[in-house]
Amino acid sequence: MGAISLKLPDDLLVASSQCAEALKLPRAKYIRYAIERMNRDTREGLRAKRLAEVSRKVRKESMRVNAEFAAVERDPDA
């Protein structure tokens, strides 16, 4: 496991210590969990942004295909 040195503002350090204590976790473990959560949220946000970009690129084609399906649903013999 790698190690880092981290400087935090006093209020953030106190709040992190209090939260870790309330959860009965060592402060270092609490901070690792916080970083893991931020990483997960960031990855999810980036994925959502990418999906939205790709969706915009295929929007016209999707609308055309949906219109074809709608036409078949209205008149299956068409």
mmCIF file of the N, C-alpha and C atoms, coordinates in Angstrom:
data_MODEL
# 
_entry.id   MODEL 
# 
loop_
_atom_site.group_PDB 
_atom_site.id 
_atom_site.type_symbol 
_atom_site.label_atom_id 
_atom_site.label_alt_id 
_atom_site.label_comp_id 
_atom_site.label_asym_id 
_atom_site.label_entity_id 
_atom_site.label_seq_id 
_atom_site.pdbx_PDB_ins_code 
_atom_site.Cartn_x 
_atom_site.Cartn_y 
_atom_site.Cartn_z 
_atom_site.occupancy 
_atom_site.B_iso_or_equiv 
_atom_site.pdbx_formal_charge 
_atom_site.auth_seq_id 
_atom_site.auth_comp_id 
_atom_site.auth_asym_id 
_atom_site.auth_atom_id 
_atom_site.pdbx_PDB_model_num 
ATOM 1   N N  . MET A 1 1  ? 0.854   -1.174 0.000   1.00 0.00 ? 1  MET A N  1 
ATOM 2   C CA . MET A 1 1  ? 0.000   0.000  0.000   1.00 0.00 ? 1  MET A CA 1 
ATOM 3   C C  . MET A 1 1  ? 0.897   1.232  0.000   1.00 0.00 ? 1  MET A C  1 
ATOM 4   N N  . GLY A 1 2  ? 0.574   2.180  -0.890  1.00 0.00 ? 2  GLY A N  1 
ATOM 5   C CA . GLY A 1 2  ? 1.330   3.418  -0.950  1.00 0.00 ? 2  GLY A CA 1 
ATOM 6   C C  . GLY A 1 2  ? 0.941   4.348  0.185   1.00 0.00 ? 2  GLY A C  1 
ATOM 7   N N  . ALA A 1 3  ? 1.760   5.349  0.400   1.00 0.00 ? 3  ALA A N  1 
ATOM 8   C CA . ALA A 1 3  ? 1.500   6.324  1.456   1.00 0.00 ? 3  ALA A CA 1 
ATOM 9   C C  . ALA A 1 3  ? 1.584   7.727  0.873   1.00 0.00 ? 3  ALA A C  1 
ATOM 10  N N  . ILE A 1 4  ? 0.792   8.639  1.440   1.00 0.00 ? 4  ILE A N  1 
ATOM 11  C CA . ILE A 1 4  ? 0.851   10.046 1.061   1.00 0.00 ? 4  ILE A CA 1 
ATOM 12  C C  . ILE A 1 4  ? 0.875   10.889 2.327   1.00 0.00 ? 4  ILE A C  1 
ATOM 13  N N  . SER A 1 5  ? 1.361   12.081 2.172   1.00 0.00 ? 5  SER A N  1 
ATOM 14  C CA . SER A 1 5  ? 1.284   13.065 3.244   1.00 0.00 ? 5  SER A CA 1 
ATOM 15  C C  . SER A 1 5  ? 0.238   14.070 2.813   1.00 0.00 ? 5  SER A C  1 
ATOM 16  N N  . LEU A 1 6  ? -0.646  14.417 3.728   1.00 0.00 ? 6  LEU A N  1 
ATOM 17  C CA . LEU A 1 6  ? -1.782  15.243 3.360   1.00 0.00 ? 6  LEU A CA 1 
ATOM 18  C C  . LEU A 1 6  ? -1.977  16.350 4.391   1.00 0.00 ? 6  LEU A C  1 
ATOM 19  N N  . LYS A 1 7  ? -2.091  17.574 3.909   1.00 0.00 ? 7  LYS A N  1 
ATOM 20  C CA . LYS A 1 7  ? -2.406  18.693 4.797   1.00 0.00 ? 7  LYS A CA 1 
ATOM 21  C C  . LYS A 1 7  ? -3.862  19.063 4.595   1.00 0.00 ? 7  LYS A C  1 
ATOM 22  N N  . LEU A 1 8  ? -4.583  19.171 5.710   1.00 0.00 ? 8  LEU A N  1 
ATOM 23  C CA . LEU A 1 8  ? -6.001  19.525 5.669   1.00 0.00 ? 8  LEU A CA 1 
ATOM 24  C C  . LEU A 1 8  ? -6.235  20.767 6.510   1.00 0.00 ? 8  LEU A C  1 
ATOM 25  N N  . PRO A 1 9  ? -7.210  21.575 6.112   1.00 0.00 ? 9  PRO A N  1 
ATOM 26  C CA . PRO A 1 9  ? -7.595  22.691 6.987   1.00 0.00 ? 9  PRO A CA 1 
ATOM 27  C C  . PRO A 1 9  ? -8.061  22.121 8.333   1.00 0.00 ? 9  PRO A C  1 
ATOM 28  N N  . ASP A 1 10 ? -7.819  22.880 9.390   1.00 0.00 ? 10 ASP A N  1 
ATOM 29  C CA . ASP A 1 10 ? -8.145  22.397 10.732  1.00 0.00 ? 10 ASP A CA 1 
ATOM 30  C C  . ASP A 1 10 ? -9.597  21.956 10.866  1.00 0.00 ? 10 ASP A C  1 
ATOM 31  N N  . ASP A 1 11 ? -10.536 22.736 10.304  1.00 0.00 ? 11 ASP A N  1 
ATOM 32  C CA . ASP A 1 11 ? -11.945 22.377 10.449  1.00 0.00 ? 11 ASP A CA 1 
ATOM 33  C C  . ASP A 1 11 ? -12.280 21.061 9.757   1.00 0.00 ? 11 ASP A C  1 
ATOM 34  N N  . LEU A 1 12 ? -11.649 20.796 8.612   1.00 0.00 ? 12 LEU A N  1 
ATOM 35  C CA . LEU A 1 12 ? -11.879 19.537 7.905   1.00 0.00 ? 12 LEU A CA 1 
ATOM 36  C C  . LEU A 1 12 ? -11.268 18.364 8.668   1.00 0.00 ? 12 LEU A C  1 
ATOM 37  N N  . LEU A 1 13 ? -10.110 18.589 9.246   1.00 0.00 ? 13 LEU A N  1 
ATOM 38  C CA . LEU A 1 13 ? -9.456  17.546 10.042  1.00 0.00 ? 13 LEU A CA 1 
ATOM 39  C C  . LEU A 1 13 ? -10.305 17.200 11.269  1.00 0.00 ? 13 LEU A C  1 
ATOM 40  N N  . VAL A 1 14 ? -10.813 18.212 11.945  1.00 0.00 ? 14 VAL A N  1 
ATOM 41  C CA . VAL A 1 14 ? -11.648 17.982 13.135  1.00 0.00 ? 14 VAL A CA 1 
ATOM 42  C C  . VAL A 1 14 ? -12.928 17.251 12.740  1.00 0.00 ? 14 VAL A C  1 
ATOM 43  N N  . ALA A 1 15 ? -13.586 17.720 11.690  1.00 0.00 ? 15 ALA A N  1 
ATOM 44  C CA . ALA A 1 15 ? -14.835 17.086 11.253  1.00 0.00 ? 15 ALA A CA 1 
ATOM 45  C C  . ALA A 1 15 ? -14.587 15.634 10.844  1.00 0.00 ? 15 ALA A C  1 
ATOM 46  N N  . SER A 1 16 ? -13.495 15.374 10.130  1.00 0.00 ? 16 SER A N  1 
ATOM 47  C CA . SER A 1 16 ? -13.167 14.007 9.718   1.00 0.00 ? 16 SER A CA 1 
ATOM 48  C C  . SER A 1 16 ? -12.902 13.129 10.928  1.00 0.00 ? 16 SER A C  1 
ATOM 49  N N  . SER A 1 17 ? -12.199 13.652 11.889  1.00 0.00 ? 17 SER A N  1 
ATOM 50  C CA . SER A 1 17 ? -11.915 12.894 13.111  1.00 0.00 ? 17 SER A CA 1 
ATOM 51  C C  . SER A 1 17 ? -13.203 12.574 13.857  1.00 0.00 ? 17 SER A C  1 
ATOM 52  N N  . GLN A 1 18 ? -14.098 13.549 13.962  1.00 0.00 ? 18 GLN A N  1 
ATOM 53  C CA . GLN A 1 18 ? -15.369 13.335 14.664  1.00 0.00 ? 18 GLN A CA 1 
ATOM 54  C C  . GLN A 1 18 ? -16.233 12.300 13.952  1.00 0.00 ? 18 GLN A C  1 
ATOM 55  N N  . CYS A 1 19 ? -16.295 12.402 12.637  1.00 0.00 ? 19 CYS A N  1 
ATOM 56  C CA . CYS A 1 19 ? -17.096 11.433 11.878  1.00 0.00 ? 19 CYS A CA 1 
ATOM 57  C C  . CYS A 1 19 ? -16.505 10.036 11.983  1.00 0.00 ? 19 CYS A C  1 
ATOM 58  N N  . ALA A 1 20 ? -15.202 9.935  11.867  1.00 0.00 ? 20 ALA A N  1 
ATOM 59  C CA . ALA A 1 20 ? -14.535 8.632  11.981  1.00 0.00 ? 20 ALA A CA 1 
ATOM 60  C C  . ALA A 1 20 ? -14.807 8.025  13.350  1.00 0.00 ? 20 ALA A C  1 
ATOM 61  N N  . GLU A 1 21 ? -14.705 8.848  14.380  1.00 0.00 ? 21 GLU A N  1 
ATOM 62  C CA . GLU A 1 21 ? -14.961 8.370  15.738  1.00 0.00 ? 21 GLU A CA 1 
ATOM 63  C C  . GLU A 1 21 ? -16.401 7.900  15.897  1.00 0.00 ? 21 GLU A C  1 
ATOM 64  N N  . ALA A 1 22 ? -17.333 8.650  15.330  1.00 0.00 ? 22 ALA A N  1 
ATOM 65  C CA . ALA A 1 22 ? -18.747 8.272  15.428  1.00 0.00 ? 22 ALA A CA 1 
ATOM 66  C C  . ALA A 1 22 ? -19.007 6.931  14.747  1.00 0.00 ? 22 ALA A C  1 
ATOM 67  N N  . LEU A 1 23 ? -18.264 6.649  13.687  1.00 0.00 ? 23 LEU A N  1 
ATOM 68  C CA . LEU A 1 23 ? -18.416 5.379  12.967  1.00 0.00 ? 23 LEU A CA 1 
ATOM 69  C C  . LEU A 1 23 ? -17.499 4.290  13.508  1.00 0.00 ? 23 LEU A C  1 
ATOM 70  N N  . LYS A 1 24 ? -16.734 4.626  14.538  1.00 0.00 ? 24 LYS A N  1 
ATOM 71  C CA . LYS A 1 24 ? -15.782 3.692  15.145  1.00 0.00 ? 24 LYS A CA 1 
ATOM 72  C C  . LYS A 1 24 ? -14.767 3.183  14.111  1.00 0.00 ? 24 LYS A C  1 
ATOM 73  N N  . LEU A 1 25 ? -14.264 4.128  13.321  1.00 0.00 ? 25 LEU A N  1 
ATOM 74  C CA . LEU A 1 25 ? -13.251 3.835  12.308  1.00 0.00 ? 25 LEU A CA 1 
ATOM 75  C C  . LEU A 1 25 ? -11.996 4.637  12.604  1.00 0.00 ? 25 LEU A C  1 
ATOM 76  N N  . PRO A 1 26 ? -10.847 4.087  12.257  1.00 0.00 ? 26 PRO A N  1 
ATOM 77  C CA . PRO A 1 26 ? -9.647  4.918  12.310  1.00 0.00 ? 26 PRO A CA 1 
ATOM 78  C C  . PRO A 1 26 ? -9.796  6.064  11.297  1.00 0.00 ? 26 PRO A C  1 
ATOM 79  N N  . ARG A 1 27 ? -9.242  7.222  11.629  1.00 0.00 ? 27 ARG A N  1 
ATOM 80  C CA . ARG A 1 27 ? -9.376  8.387  10.744  1.00 0.00 ? 27 ARG A CA 1 
ATOM 81  C C  . ARG A 1 27 ? -8.819  8.091  9.351   1.00 0.00 ? 27 ARG A C  1 
ATOM 82  N N  . ALA A 1 28 ? -7.707  7.395  9.256   1.00 0.00 ? 28 ALA A N  1 
ATOM 83  C CA . ALA A 1 28 ? -7.114  7.085  7.944   1.00 0.00 ? 28 ALA A CA 1 
ATOM 84  C C  . ALA A 1 28 ? -8.073  6.242  7.098   1.00 0.00 ? 28 ALA A C  1 
ATOM 85  N N  . LYS A 1 29 ? -8.749  5.289  7.735   1.00 0.00 ? 29 LYS A N  1 
ATOM 86  C CA . LYS A 1 29 ? -9.705  4.452  7.005   1.00 0.00 ? 29 LYS A CA 1 
ATOM 87  C C  . LYS A 1 29 ? -10.898 5.291  6.550   1.00 0.00 ? 29 LYS A C  1 
ATOM 88  N N  . TYR A 1 30 ? -11.366 6.178  7.408   1.00 0.00 ? 30 TYR A N  1 
ATOM 89  C CA . TYR A 1 30 ? -12.468 7.067  7.057   1.00 0.00 ? 30 TYR A CA 1 
ATOM 90  C C  . TYR A 1 30 ? -12.093 7.908  5.840   1.00 0.00 ? 30 TYR A C  1 
ATOM 91  N N  . ILE A 1 31 ? -10.897 8.450  5.835   1.00 0.00 ? 31 ILE A N  1 
ATOM 92  C CA . ILE A 1 31 ? -10.440 9.282  4.718   1.00 0.00 ? 31 ILE A CA 1 
ATOM 93  C C  . ILE A 1 31 ? -10.292 8.438  3.456   1.00 0.00 ? 31 ILE A C  1 
ATOM 94  N N  . ARG A 1 32 ? -9.807  7.205  3.571   1.00 0.00 ? 32 ARG A N  1 
ATOM 95  C CA . ARG A 1 32 ? -9.741  6.313  2.399   1.00 0.00 ? 32 ARG A CA 1 
ATOM 96  C C  . ARG A 1 32 ? -11.126 6.076  1.825   1.00 0.00 ? 32 ARG A C  1 
ATOM 97  N N  . TYR A 1 33 ? -12.113 5.830  2.707   1.00 0.00 ? 33 TYR A N  1 
ATOM 98  C CA . TYR A 1 33 ? -13.493 5.643  2.243   1.00 0.00 ? 33 TYR A CA 1 
ATOM 99  C C  . TYR A 1 33 ? -14.001 6.887  1.523   1.00 0.00 ? 33 TYR A C  1 
ATOM 100 N N  . ALA A 1 34 ? -13.668 8.064  2.055   1.00 0.00 ? 34 ALA A N  1 
ATOM 101 C CA . ALA A 1 34 ? -14.104 9.315  1.422   1.00 0.00 ? 34 ALA A CA 1 
ATOM 102 C C  . ALA A 1 34 ? -13.495 9.463  0.034   1.00 0.00 ? 34 ALA A C  1 
ATOM 103 N N  . ILE A 1 35 ? -12.232 9.117  -0.103  1.00 0.00 ? 35 ILE A N  1 
ATOM 104 C CA . ILE A 1 35 ? -11.569 9.204  -1.414  1.00 0.00 ? 35 ILE A CA 1 
ATOM 105 C C  . ILE A 1 35 ? -12.179 8.183  -2.370  1.00 0.00 ? 35 ILE A C  1 
ATOM 106 N N  . GLU A 1 36 ? -12.425 6.968  -1.890  1.00 0.00 ? 36 GLU A N  1 
ATOM 107 C CA . GLU A 1 36 ? -13.052 5.941  -2.737  1.00 0.00 ? 36 GLU A CA 1 
ATOM 108 C C  . GLU A 1 36 ? -14.423 6.412  -3.222  1.00 0.00 ? 36 GLU A C  1 
ATOM 109 N N  . ARG A 1 37 ? -15.194 7.024  -2.342  1.00 0.00 ? 37 ARG A N  1 
ATOM 110 C CA . ARG A 1 37 ? -16.525 7.506  -2.725  1.00 0.00 ? 37 ARG A CA 1 
ATOM 111 C C  . ARG A 1 37 ? -16.416 8.621  -3.758  1.00 0.00 ? 37 ARG A C  1 
ATOM 112 N N  . MET A 1 38 ? -15.493 9.537  -3.562  1.00 0.00 ? 38 MET A N  1 
ATOM 113 C CA . MET A 1 38 ? -15.299 10.628 -4.521  1.00 0.00 ? 38 MET A CA 1 
ATOM 114 C C  . MET A 1 38 ? -14.863 10.071 -5.870  1.00 0.00 ? 38 MET A C  1 
ATOM 115 N N  . ASN A 1 39 ? -13.969 9.089  -5.857  1.00 0.00 ? 39 ASN A N  1 
ATOM 116 C CA . ASN A 1 39 ? -13.539 8.466  -7.115  1.00 0.00 ? 39 ASN A CA 1 
ATOM 117 C C  . ASN A 1 39 ? -14.713 7.798  -7.828  1.00 0.00 ? 39 ASN A C  1 
ATOM 118 N N  . ARG A 1 40 ? -15.536 7.082  -7.086  1.00 0.00 ? 40 ARG A N  1 
ATOM 119 C CA . ARG A 1 40 ? -16.704 6.411  -7.663  1.00 0.00 ? 40 ARG A CA 1 
ATOM 120 C C  . ARG A 1 40 ? -17.677 7.433  -8.238  1.00 0.00 ? 40 ARG A C  1 
ATOM 121 N N  . ASP A 1 41 ? -17.956 8.492  -7.477  1.00 0.00 ? 41 ASP A N  1 
ATOM 122 C CA . ASP A 1 41 ? -18.874 9.526  -7.951  1.00 0.00 ? 41 ASP A CA 1 
ATOM 123 C C  . ASP A 1 41 ? -18.332 10.223 -9.197  1.00 0.00 ? 41 ASP A C  1 
ATOM 124 N N  . THR A 1 42 ? -17.034 10.463 -9.220  1.00 0.00 ? 42 THR A N  1 
ATOM 125 C CA . THR A 1 42 ? -16.414 11.102 -10.382 1.00 0.00 ? 42 THR A CA 1 
ATOM 126 C C  . THR A 1 42 ? -16.527 10.212 -11.607 1.00 0.00 ? 42 THR A C  1 
ATOM 127 N N  . ARG A 1 43 ? -16.204 8.918  -11.447 1.00 0.00 ? 43 ARG A N  1 
ATOM 128 C CA . ARG A 1 43 ? -16.319 7.987  -12.577 1.00 0.00 ? 43 ARG A CA 1 
ATOM 129 C C  . ARG A 1 43 ? -17.747 7.915  -13.082 1.00 0.00 ? 43 ARG A C  1 
ATOM 130 N N  . GLU A 1 44 ? -18.719 7.855  -12.175 1.00 0.00 ? 44 GLU A N  1 
ATOM 131 C CA . GLU A 1 44 ? -20.131 7.802  -12.577 1.00 0.00 ? 44 GLU A CA 1 
ATOM 132 C C  . GLU A 1 44 ? -20.543 9.072  -13.315 1.00 0.00 ? 44 GLU A C  1 
ATOM 133 N N  . GLY A 1 45 ? -20.090 10.208 -12.834 1.00 0.00 ? 45 GLY A N  1 
ATOM 134 C CA . GLY A 1 45 ? -20.396 11.475 -13.493 1.00 0.00 ? 45 GLY A CA 1 
ATOM 135 C C  . GLY A 1 45 ? -19.796 11.559 -14.886 1.00 0.00 ? 45 GLY A C  1 
ATOM 136 N N  . LEU A 1 46 ? -18.554 11.110 -15.016 1.00 0.00 ? 46 LEU A N  1 
ATOM 137 C CA . LEU A 1 46 ? -17.899 11.114 -16.329 1.00 0.00 ? 46 LEU A CA 1 
ATOM 138 C C  . LEU A 1 46 ? -18.598 10.160 -17.289 1.00 0.00 ? 46 LEU A C  1 
ATOM 139 N N  . ARG A 1 47 ? -19.016 9.006  -16.767 1.00 0.00 ? 47 ARG A N  1 
ATOM 140 C CA . ARG A 1 47 ? -19.732 8.034  -17.605 1.00 0.00 ? 47 ARG A CA 1 
ATOM 141 C C  . ARG A 1 47 ? -21.064 8.616  -18.067 1.00 0.00 ? 47 ARG A C  1 
ATOM 142 N N  . ALA A 1 48 ? -21.791 9.248  -17.170 1.00 0.00 ? 48 ALA A N  1 
ATOM 143 C CA . ALA A 1 48 ? -23.080 9.854  -17.531 1.00 0.00 ? 48 ALA A CA 1 
ATOM 144 C C  . ALA A 1 48 ? -22.889 10.948 -18.582 1.00 0.00 ? 48 ALA A C  1 
ATOM 145 N N  . LYS A 1 49 ? -21.846 11.733 -18.424 1.00 0.00 ? 49 LYS A N  1 
ATOM 146 C CA . LYS A 1 49 ? -21.558 12.795 -19.399 1.00 0.00 ? 49 LYS A CA 1 
ATOM 147 C C  . LYS A 1 49 ? -21.256 12.192 -20.767 1.00 0.00 ? 49 LYS A C  1 
ATOM 148 N N  . ARG A 1 50 ? -20.468 11.135 -20.794 1.00 0.00 ? 50 ARG A N  1 
ATOM 149 C CA . ARG A 1 50 ? -20.123 10.480 -22.057 1.00 0.00 ? 50 ARG A CA 1 
ATOM 150 C C  . ARG A 1 50 ? -21.359 9.872  -22.714 1.00 0.00 ? 50 ARG A C  1 
ATOM 151 N N  . LEU A 1 51 ? -22.217 9.220  -21.920 1.00 0.00 ? 51 LEU A N  1 
ATOM 152 C CA . LEU A 1 51 ? -23.441 8.638  -22.467 1.00 0.00 ? 51 LEU A CA 1 
ATOM 153 C C  . LEU A 1 51 ? -24.338 9.719  -23.056 1.00 0.00 ? 51 LEU A C  1 
ATOM 154 N N  . ALA A 1 52 ? -24.421 10.865 -22.383 1.00 0.00 ? 52 ALA A N  1 
ATOM 155 C CA . ALA A 1 52 ? -25.236 11.970 -22.898 1.00 0.00 ? 52 ALA A CA 1 
ATOM 156 C C  . ALA A 1 52 ? -24.667 12.480 -24.221 1.00 0.00 ? 52 ALA A C  1 
ATOM 157 N N  . GLU A 1 53 ? -23.341 12.579 -24.322 1.00 0.00 ? 53 GLU A N  1 
ATOM 158 C CA . GLU A 1 53 ? -22.717 13.033 -25.568 1.00 0.00 ? 53 GLU A CA 1 
ATOM 159 C C  . GLU A 1 53 ? -23.007 12.062 -26.711 1.00 0.00 ? 53 GLU A C  1 
ATOM 160 N N  . VAL A 1 54 ? -22.868 10.783 -26.433 1.00 0.00 ? 54 VAL A N  1 
ATOM 161 C CA . VAL A 1 54 ? -23.116 9.767  -27.459 1.00 0.00 ? 54 VAL A CA 1 
ATOM 162 C C  . VAL A 1 54 ? -24.587 9.759  -27.842 1.00 0.00 ? 54 VAL A C  1 
ATOM 163 N N  . SER A 1 55 ? -25.457 9.915  -26.860 1.00 0.00 ? 55 SER A N  1 
ATOM 164 C CA . SER A 1 55 ? -26.892 9.943  -27.135 1.00 0.00 ? 55 SER A CA 1 
ATOM 165 C C  . SER A 1 55 ? -27.245 11.098 -28.062 1.00 0.00 ? 55 SER A C  1 
ATOM 166 N N  . ARG A 1 56 ? -26.653 12.260 -27.826 1.00 0.00 ? 56 ARG A N  1 
ATOM 167 C CA . ARG A 1 56 ? -26.915 13.407 -28.704 1.00 0.00 ? 56 ARG A CA 1 
ATOM 168 C C  . ARG A 1 56 ? -26.460 13.123 -30.133 1.00 0.00 ? 56 ARG A C  1 
ATOM 169 N N  . LYS A 1 57 ? -25.377 12.377 -30.284 1.00 0.00 ? 57 LYS A N  1 
ATOM 170 C CA . LYS A 1 57 ? -24.853 12.076 -31.625 1.00 0.00 ? 57 LYS A CA 1 
ATOM 171 C C  . LYS A 1 57 ? -25.793 11.180 -32.420 1.00 0.00 ? 57 LYS A C  1 
ATOM 172 N N  . VAL A 1 58 ? -26.525 10.305 -31.742 1.00 0.00 ? 58 VAL A N  1 
ATOM 173 C CA . VAL A 1 58 ? -27.388 9.351  -32.455 1.00 0.00 ? 58 VAL A CA 1 
ATOM 174 C C  . VAL A 1 58 ? -28.869 9.705  -32.352 1.00 0.00 ? 58 VAL A C  1 
ATOM 175 N N  . ARG A 1 59 ? -29.171 10.859 -31.794 1.00 0.00 ? 59 ARG A N  1 
ATOM 176 C CA . ARG A 1 59 ? -30.568 11.245 -31.558 1.00 0.00 ? 59 ARG A CA 1 
ATOM 177 C C  . ARG A 1 59 ? -31.411 11.214 -32.835 1.00 0.00 ? 59 ARG A C  1 
ATOM 178 N N  . LYS A 1 60 ? -30.932 11.814 -33.930 1.00 0.00 ? 60 LYS A N  1 
ATOM 179 C CA . LYS A 1 60 ? -31.724 11.868 -35.164 1.00 0.00 ? 60 LYS A CA 1 
ATOM 180 C C  . LYS A 1 60 ? -32.011 10.467 -35.694 1.00 0.00 ? 60 LYS A C  1 
ATOM 181 N N  . GLU A 1 61 ? -31.000 9.635  -35.698 1.00 0.00 ? 61 GLU A N  1 
ATOM 182 C CA . GLU A 1 61 ? -31.197 8.264  -36.185 1.00 0.00 ? 61 GLU A CA 1 
ATOM 183 C C  . GLU A 1 61 ? -32.173 7.509  -35.290 1.00 0.00 ? 61 GLU A C  1 
ATOM 184 N N  . SER A 1 62 ? -32.069 7.693  -33.984 1.00 0.00 ? 62 SER A N  1 
ATOM 185 C CA . SER A 1 62 ? -32.984 7.030  -33.058 1.00 0.00 ? 62 SER A CA 1 
ATOM 186 C C  . SER A 1 62 ? -34.422 7.469  -33.297 1.00 0.00 ? 62 SER A C  1 
ATOM 187 N N  . MET A 1 63 ? -34.614 8.759  -33.541 1.00 0.00 ? 63 MET A N  1 
ATOM 188 C CA . MET A 1 63 ? -35.967 9.263  -33.798 1.00 0.00 ? 63 MET A CA 1 
ATOM 189 C C  . MET A 1 63 ? -36.525 8.657  -35.090 1.00 0.00 ? 63 MET A C  1 
ATOM 190 N N  . ARG A 1 64 ? -35.684 8.502  -36.116 1.00 0.00 ? 64 ARG A N  1 
ATOM 191 C CA . ARG A 1 64 ? -36.122 7.910  -37.371 1.00 0.00 ? 64 ARG A CA 1 
ATOM 192 C C  . ARG A 1 64 ? -36.539 6.456  -37.151 1.00 0.00 ? 64 ARG A C  1 
ATOM 193 N N  . VAL A 1 65 ? -35.742 5.708  -36.421 1.00 0.00 ? 65 VAL A N  1 
ATOM 194 C CA . VAL A 1 65 ? -36.050 4.302  -36.153 1.00 0.00 ? 65 VAL A CA 1 
ATOM 195 C C  . VAL A 1 65 ? -37.325 4.192  -35.311 1.00 0.00 ? 65 VAL A C  1 
ATOM 196 N N  . ASN A 1 66 ? -37.461 5.057  -34.308 1.00 0.00 ? 66 ASN A N  1 
ATOM 197 C CA . ASN A 1 66 ? -38.680 5.035  -33.491 1.00 0.00 ? 66 ASN A CA 1 
ATOM 198 C C  . ASN A 1 66 ? -39.916 5.330  -34.337 1.00 0.00 ? 66 ASN A C  1 
ATOM 199 N N  . ALA A 1 67 ? -39.789 6.245  -35.286 1.00 0.00 ? 67 ALA A N  1 
ATOM 200 C CA . ALA A 1 67 ? -40.914 6.550  -36.171 1.00 0.00 ? 67 ALA A CA 1 
ATOM 201 C C  . ALA A 1 67 ? -41.278 5.335  -37.020 1.00 0.00 ? 67 ALA A C  1 
ATOM 202 N N  . GLU A 1 68 ? -40.288 4.593  -37.484 1.00 0.00 ? 68 GLU A N  1 
ATOM 203 C CA . GLU A 1 68 ? -40.557 3.375  -38.261 1.00 0.00 ? 68 GLU A CA 1 
ATOM 204 C C  . GLU A 1 68 ? -41.295 2.344  -37.410 1.00 0.00 ? 68 GLU A C  1 
ATOM 205 N N  . PHE A 1 69 ? -40.854 2.156  -36.158 1.00 0.00 ? 69 PHE A N  1 
ATOM 206 C CA . PHE A 1 69 ? -41.539 1.221  -35.265 1.00 0.00 ? 69 PHE A CA 1 
ATOM 207 C C  . PHE A 1 69 ? -42.972 1.663  -35.015 1.00 0.00 ? 69 PHE A C  1 
ATOM 208 N N  . ALA A 1 70 ? -43.165 2.949  -34.801 1.00 0.00 ? 70 ALA A N  1 
ATOM 209 C CA . ALA A 1 70 ? -44.519 3.478  -34.563 1.00 0.00 ? 70 ALA A CA 1 
ATOM 210 C C  . ALA A 1 70 ? -45.416 3.210  -35.756 1.00 0.00 ? 70 ALA A C  1 
ATOM 211 N N  . ALA A 1 71 ? -44.885 3.364  -36.976 1.00 0.00 ? 71 ALA A N  1 
ATOM 212 C CA . ALA A 1 71 ? -45.667 3.122  -38.189 1.00 0.00 ? 71 ALA A CA 1 
ATOM 213 C C  . ALA A 1 71 ? -46.079 1.653  -38.264 1.00 0.00 ? 71 ALA A C  1 
ATOM 214 N N  . VAL A 1 72 ? -45.167 0.753  -37.917 1.00 0.00 ? 72 VAL A N  1 
ATOM 215 C CA . VAL A 1 72 ? -45.486 -0.680 -37.961 1.00 0.00 ? 72 VAL A CA 1 
ATOM 216 C C  . VAL A 1 72 ? -46.537 -1.016 -36.899 1.00 0.00 ? 72 VAL A C  1 
ATOM 217 N N  . GLU A 1 73 ? -46.421 -0.407 -35.726 1.00 0.00 ? 73 GLU A N  1 
ATOM 218 C CA . GLU A 1 73 ? -47.408 -0.659 -34.678 1.00 0.00 ? 73 GLU A CA 1 
ATOM 219 C C  . GLU A 1 73 ? -48.808 -0.195 -35.103 1.00 0.00 ? 73 GLU A C  1 
ATOM 220 N N  . ARG A 1 74 ? -48.871 0.929  -35.829 1.00 0.00 ? 74 ARG A N  1 
ATOM 221 C CA . ARG A 1 74 ? -50.170 1.455  -36.279 1.00 0.00 ? 74 ARG A CA 1 
ATOM 222 C C  . ARG A 1 74 ? -50.747 0.594  -37.401 1.00 0.00 ? 74 ARG A C  1 
ATOM 223 N N  . ASP A 1 75 ? -49.884 0.117  -38.291 1.00 0.00 ? 75 ASP A N  1 
ATOM 224 C CA . ASP A 1 75 ? -50.348 -0.646 -39.450 1.00 0.00 ? 75 ASP A CA 1 
ATOM 225 C C  . ASP A 1 75 ? -49.331 -1.757 -39.738 1.00 0.00 ? 75 ASP A C  1 
ATOM 226 N N  . PRO A 1 76 ? -49.491 -2.934 -39.097 1.00 0.00 ? 76 PRO A N  1 
ATOM 227 C CA . PRO A 1 76 ? -48.506 -4.015 -39.254 1.00 0.00 ? 76 PRO A CA 1 
ATOM 228 C C  . PRO A 1 76 ? -48.344 -4.493 -40.704 1.00 0.00 ? 76 PRO A C  1 
ATOM 229 N N  . ASP A 1 77 ? -49.315 -4.242 -41.571 1.00 0.00 ? 77 ASP A N  1 
ATOM 230 C CA . ASP A 1 77 ? -49.223 -4.704 -42.959 1.00 0.00 ? 77 ASP A CA 1 
ATOM 231 C C  . ASP A 1 77 ? -48.555 -3.685 -43.871 1.00 0.00 ? 77 ASP A C  1 
ATOM 232 N N  . ALA A 1 78 ? -48.173 -2.544 -43.319 1.00 0.00 ? 78 ALA A N  1 
ATOM 233 C CA . ALA A 1 78 ? -47.580 -1.494 -44.161 1.00 0.00 ? 78 ALA A CA 1 
ATOM 234 C C  . ALA A 1 78 ? -46.179 -1.842 -44.620 1.00 0.00 ? 78 ALA A C  1 
# 
